[in-house]
Structures are given as structure tokens and as C-alpha cells.
Amino acid sequence: MGSQGNARVVKLVDAVDSKSTGSDTVPVRVRSWAPFVYNEPKGSFFSFTFLRQVKEKNAMVDGGVSVKVLLGLSGGVDSAIAAYLLKEQGYDVTCCFMRNWDSFANNDILGNPTIMEGVCPQEQDYLDAKAVADHLGLPLRRVDFIQEYWDQVFVTFLKEYERGRTPNPDILCNKYIKFDAFFDYAMKNGFDAVATGHYASNARIDGYTYLTRAHDTNKDQTYFLCQVPESAIAKTFFPLGGIDKPEVRRIAKELDLESVMTKKDSTGICFIGERNFRDFLTNYLPSKPGRIVDVDTGKTLGEHIGVLYYTIGQRKGLNITRDKGPWFVIGKDVHKNVLYVCHHTRKQWLDSDEAIVSGMNWIVKDHAEVPKRLTCKFRYRQPDQDVELEWIDETTVRLRYPQTIAGVTCGQEAVLYDGQKCLGGGVIDFVYRNGQDLNEQIIQTGARRMAHA
């Protein structure tokens, strides 16, 4: 296929018979969901040539009944194009907008730049989603998971920050909302599958559905899906798994989806949005000023507003003005309320060589599939890191990386990969260097040097 054009893979169906028609490969029989492959002729534009062929040849039915899909439509461009692609495949698509946060009910006042606006960002997202659904001729539902989000995502988020750790709300959101509350809603309301605008793929091998990386490696979001169970992955479509972001934008423009085609990608906290993060946290976790200490000299360099508001590796927003930096956050003494930093010439304080990861969600048929040597991402967009895995129990592992890695942070997620497969992930509980807990090592060193400063 490679000699004919640029190969693409779109994960939408379970079994495909295809035949070659010149420079294209066109699916002619489809049943369920898993990968199919087509060739994009060089210089061609994905959306319309390919989808016209598929629409003509692909009934997307099983026993004469269309597959019913509930798609999470967020008001952004990615889910909009996911909806379009599924519709063009012949699926019976219903869109669904999720409302998961209420700023006033949740006391989201400080740090909220839009609190006084006439139309809140979430309501604007709904209006944008409705415009997309109307344009595509698709029905749109609206559901609220505000209580579920607060109980399962936000409370966990706050508890982790209280411990001085740095949780990932996007992973919690996918685990408890999109692939739990939303997924259950879809199954209870007669849908066969769900779909999202994530850049990810899935592949069914020997009766098991694996989570696999997206074609667009720059946008791949499998990191955020590492806590999703296989039972949900098996009934999820990822229509964007085989295309890249510029192509998504081009399709939106071709379709004249005015409400989303030039809209900025969402950032900030999942389903909450852009916030001044420190001010936002003070709505729920009172600030408690304390000392910022240079671990190497024991010297107090400034004052922090609360160790909970800082993350390992952070260098901006420290307000250290008397001593030339940059300075990096390397450790926290939550009990004594001391924030430890190091000078940029001493960044080796950020390096670790081992981590304990707990709460592993395995996306494998059998634990025997997990190799001893594999790769890991300790944060999103980090290049794959070589690690060696040692089992502690079924949901806890020790990861060793003698080459050392900077900024491995407790509370964040370690996500494991074997080539294209995402094997799952878990929470980083402890970080070590040379067999010693790194944060404890920093606290002890800093305290000793403060005593002699």
C-alpha cells in the first residue's frame, strides 16, 4: 500500500473486506468496530474523496440494523469532526453535550476570569455544539453529571493537592465521567457504542480490544485514557485515530462549521476551563504562607503562598527576586510548610531513578503480555522513557530507570507502552534516587542546612 500513497488507519469497525480500486483501498463490507485501512493518494484531501467512497459502499449495518452511537459533543472542533466522520460512515449518530461543572454552586469565584460574563463558557460550548449538530443534521442531547464530577473527580483532585501531590484531572475525568457516567448513560439508553473526539485508536486482537496510539503522534491522547477499562474501550469509536489535527481543521473549514472551525482548543482543567490556578485553589484549600528554601544552602529565598499550590519542576511564579535564578521547585515539606528549591545549576536534584506506581489499570488480556522492559510517559507530551518493570502486586509496580529522569512527580500518572499499545497506567506514589525516597532526602538535607545557615 505504501507505494500507492500515504497509508492511513481509521479505527471504526471490527471486520473489513477491502478491494483495490486503482490507487485507493475501499472497504466493501463492515460489521462492528476495530481498524480498517485505506490509502490516501499523494496530494489528496482526506475528507471528501474517501468518505464519498465509503458512503457509497459501506452500509454499516449488522443484520439490517444501524449501529447506534452516542457521541460526546463538547463544542470543540475535534468532537465535531468525529461526529461528521461517523455520520458519513452510515452510523446512527446521536450527539450528547455533558455539563459537569456549575461555577456558582461549586463556589468557583476566585481565579475565574469569566464569572461575571453574561454567557458562561460552558453555555457557549453548548451553543457551539448545538450549531454543529444542527449543521450536520444530528440530534443533540444534554446531560448533567455535575454531582458525579464533584464526588469522583474534584474531591479526589483536592485530596491529592492536600497531600502535596499533583493529580491529573483529565485522567480522572475520563475514568469517572466520559467512560463511566457517560458510558453507562449510553448503554442504559439503548446505544451500542460511544464515541469521542480523542486522538487515540483501538485494535481488537484475539477477542480483546487494546488501546493504541493515534496516527497524529503530536496529539496522541492515550496518556489521558490509561485508566479506562477494556470493557469501555471495546465499545468506543475514536474517529480521529487515523488523521491529524491540521486535517481536522481543514475538514471543519470545508464543512463551514462556523462555531468551531477557528475555535481555540480547550485548555485548563477538564470540564472547568481556564483558571488562575492558584486563586482557583484558594476557593477550596486555604492559602498558608511559608518559607522558600534553597536546599543547598538552607537560605530562605522568599515566601510561598502554600506548598500545595506548587508542583515539582516548576520555575515560574516563585517570586524569588533577591537571588538570581532561575530556581526550580524540587520538594515539599507539607507538615512544616516549607517549599524547597534548587538553583538551575543544581538541577540534578530533580533526577530520580526509580518509582513506585499504584492503582494500575491494565489494558491487556493477560499480565504475561507485559514485558519486563518497556517504555513509559511520566507526564503528557514527554518522549517515551525506557523503564524496567518489577511486579509488586497485580496493581502495583516498581519502575527502574538507571539513566535517571527529571521531574517524576508524585500524584501524576505513569503510563506504560509496548510499541503502539498503551498497556495502562497508575499513580506515581513514591520517587527514589539511589534507593532513598527523593522528597525525604530533600527535606532532610534542607533541614540540616537550614540549621547551620
PELINHU-V143607 format. One record per run of one state. SS is the DSSP state (@ for helix, = for strand, . for the rest). FROM is the first residue (numbers start at 1). TO is the last residue. If there is no record, write none. Layout:
ss->(SS/SS)
from->(FROM/FROM)
to->(TO/TO)
//
This chain:
ss->(./=/./=/./=/./=/./@/./=/./=/./=/./@/./=/./@/./=/./@/./@/./=/./=/./=/./@/./@/./=/@/./@/./=/./=/./@/./=/./=/./@/./=/./=/@/=/./@/./=/./=/./=/./=/./=/./=/@/.)
from->(1/6/12/14/22/24/33/35/41/46/58/61/63/65/67/68/73/77/89/92/100/121/137/139/145/146/163/169/189/193/197/201/206/208/213/222/226/230/234/236/239/243/245/256/269/270/273/274/277/283/290/295/300/305/307/310/327/334/338/344/351/363/367/370/373/378/385/394/396/407/413/419/421/434/436/438/453)
to->(5/11/13/21/23/32/34/40/45/57/60/62/64/66/67/72/76/88/91/99/120/136/138/144/145/162/168/188/192/196/200/205/207/212/221/225/229/233/235/238/242/244/255/268/269/272/273/276/282/289/294/299/304/306/309/326/333/337/343/350/362/366/369/372/377/384/393/395/406/412/418/420/433/435/437/452/453)
//
